[in-house]
Structures are given as structure tokens and as C-alpha cells.
């Protein structure tokens, strides 16, 4: 539960969602900054969508609030990209970490928990630190697009996040894969080189695999398991 609670009521959220539905992402980000100020943050996995939002946000404010979940299991390429963002944008992203290191988790719960109980692993390494962080936020910004998964097809540009008790802002919901990469190329935005090696969606290295052309872009996440989300957007 967010101890500060959302700053907007259900009717205000609905009005904002309707008004911003056809607006460009920059307009949604501007509204978010004006509405929530220092109590709104961009959640970044440093994937392609998040890099677009980061680039936009840095053009709108010289003090963007950006956080990321360092599970201890990110790809080396992801850590390198974080450093590039520090150099390119002067970004000082907020690093969220689990209570247990990977080694402590293995000692306590056994090795490679992600293979035996992936939901529990995601809960420890992602959901718990995110829940703790969002308790002091009024809103968070994500890179969700409607065409990514059937569950995300219902996402609104602004919506109440009942799980975390605040407002969720999705500026790119109407964008396509082509929109994302068109923006990256036009603006020369840095991106993870794994995208060029068959990884359209990038998470922790044990649970992310490349996919073939034409396959579901998220089919490389938790391959062979009945799992499609880490729990952050459910």
C-alpha cells in the first residue's frame, strides 16, 4: 500500500486518460511532471521503449527521476548501457536492489531458484524492492505498449495501479515496434546491443533467450514455463 496515496481520484484519472489518449508521449510526460512533480519516476529496464522515454524525459527536465531494478542477474550489456546513459544524459538513476544477494538467496532457498520457482524469484528480486520504493511515490511511468501482450492490450495511457496503490502512466501505449525503433534511429538514442542479437525483450540473463524472426517478442522470457510476466505489471 502506498502510504502517500495517489494524488488523483478515479474521475480525474479517467479524464486524464481520455484527454491524453491521442497525444504524443512527450505531452503525457509533460502532464506527468506538471501533475506529480518530484513524486513521479520512470521505471527503466533500459530496454528500447524505456530508452525512448528516458531520452524524452531528459529533454523535458534536467532532473529526471529514473529508477531501475538491479536484480544482480542483469546482462553485462545492460550494465554497460547504464554507464552510457550516465555519460550521455548525466543520469543518476536510482538503483533498487533485493534484500538478498544472489549468493544469499542460493544459500537460503537453494541454487537457481529461477528454474524451480520463477515467480518466487521475481517476487524477491523485483516485486519486493519495487513495492518498497513505490510506497513514497504518487505515480510511476512505464514503457508498456498495447501490442506487446494480450494482457497489456487493455492498458490506458493513465490508469490507477491498484496493486501498488498509485497512478500508472504509460506514454507509449499506442506506439508500435516500428515507432520505437524509428525514434531511436532518428534521435540516435543509445540502446542495448542484445536487441540486434535476437533479444527484443531483455530481463535477467537466466530467464531471457533470443527469439526467431516472426516469433512473439516476449517468447524469449521464461522459455518453457507457464509465465509471461515478472509480476510488476499484473
N, C-alpha and C positions, 0 to 999 in steps of 0.2 A: 504494500500500500504506500502510495506517495504521501508523505506527511504534509507537504505543502498543498497538495491537491491541484487539479487543473485550474487555470485562471479563466477558462471559458466554460460556459454551461452548454448543454446539449443543443439548444436552439442556436446559440452563437456559432458552435462548431459546424452545424448543418448549413447555416447561412454562408460561412466562410468557404465550405466545401463547394457549394453551388456557385459562388461568385468566382472562385479560383479554378474551377474545372477546366475552362478553356484557355487559361492564362499560361504564359511561358513559365518555366521553372524559376527563372530569376524573379518574377513577380511574386511567386509563392514564397521564395526565400526572403524577399524584402518584407512581405507581410509578416512572416515569422519573426524576423528581427525586430520589427516595429511593435509587434504584439507582446513578445515574451522577453525581449532584451537579453540579459545575461542568464536567463533561465531556459534557454533552448540550445541544444547541442546537436551536431551532426554525428551520427554513428557511422564509423567508417571501417570497412574491411579492406580498404584500398583496392577494391575491385573496380571495374571500368565505370560503373554507374557512380560509385562513391567519388571517384576521381573527377568526374564531371561536376558533381555537386561541390566538391572541395574547391575546384577552380572558380566556380561561380561565386561561392561564399567569400573567397579571398578577394574577389573583385568588388564585393559589396561592403566589406568591413575589414579593417586592419587588425581586428582582434577576434577571429573566428573561434568558436568553441567546438572543438572536434575531439572525439574520444575513440579509442579502439580497444578491442579485447585481445590482449596478448595471452593466449592460452598456453604458451610455451611450446606449441606444436605448429606454429606457422612456418610456411616455406621460407627458405633463405631469401628467395626473390622478394617476398613480401617485406621482410625486414629491410632489405636494400631499398625498396621503393619508399618506405617510411623515411629513410635518411634522405632520399632525393626530394621528398616533399619538404623536409626541413630546409634544404638548400634552395629549392625553387620558390617556396612561399614563406619561408621563415616560420614554418608551422611548428608549434609546440603542442603536439597532440597529447591529450590526457590518456595515460596508459592504465588500463584496468587489468588486474591480474587475479587469478583464483587464490583462495586461501591456501590450497595445497599446490606445491610444485608438482611437476610430472613425476619426479622421483618419489616424493612423499605420497602421492596418490597410489603409485605402484606398491609401495611398502604397506600402505593401509588397506587397499582394496584389490591388490593383485595387479600384475603387469597387463598392459594393453587393455585397459577397461573399455576402450572404444570398440574393441572387437566383441566383447562379451555383453556389454550393457551400454550401447552408444547413447541412449537417452540420459542415463545417469552421468556419463562422462560429460556430455554437453551441459547438463544441469550444473555440474561442479565448475566446469571451466569457462562457461559462457553465461548461463542464465543467472546464477547466483551473484557474480560480480556486477552484471548489468542491473539486476534488481536493486542492489545496494546503491549503485550510482544514481539511478533514476529517481530515487526517493527525494532527492533535493532539486529535481528538475520540474519545470512546468510543461515542457514539450521536448520531443526529440524528432530529428529529421532522418529519414532513411532513403535508400536508393531503390526501393521496391518499384517494380514495373508490373502492370497487369498481365502482360503476355508471358511472364516467367513461369507461373504455375497456375493450375486451376484455382487453388485457394486464394492466390493473390489477384485473380481476375476481379474480385469484388472490392479491392482496395479503393479508398477515396483519397483525394489529394489532401484533405484534412479529415481526421476521424478521431473519435475517442479511443484510447488504448485502455480497455478495461483490465487487461492483465496487469499492467504496471501502474494504472491509475493516473494517467496524464494524457496529453494530446499528442497524437502521432501525425507527422507531416511527411507526405510522400510526393515531392515535387515532380518526379519523373514517371508517375503512374501511366501517363498517356504515351510515353516515348516507346519506340521500338529499338531493337538491336542496332538497326541502321542509324537511328537518331543518335544513339550513344556514341558510336564509332565515328559518325560524321562530326560530332562536336570535338571529340578527342583529336582527330586529324586536323580540323580547322584551327583549333586553338593550340595545337602541339602540346597537349596535356600528357604528362608522363603516365605510364601505365605498366602493369606487371607483365614482364615478357612471357610468363606462363600462358597468357591469353593466346599467344602465337604458337603455342605448342599443344593446342587441343584442350585447354582448360578454360571454358567460358565462365565457370563459377569456381571460385577459389576459396577454400577454407583451411582446415588443418590438414597437414600432409598425410596422416594415416587414413583419412576419410575422404580424400579427394583424388580422383583419377581423371585422365583425359577422356574425351568422348570423340566419336567419329562424326564426320560431317553429316548433317541431317538428323542426328540424334537429339533427344531432349537435352537442352543445355545444362539442366541440373541432374542429368542421369549419372554424372560422374561423382556426385556426392553420395556417400554411404552406399556404394555399389553392392548389390546382393542382399541388401537389408530392406525391411519394410519401414523406411524412414526417409522423409523428404525435407524436413526442416529441423533446425537445431533447437527450436523452442523459443527463439527470440520474437518470431512473428506469428505465433499461434495463439 
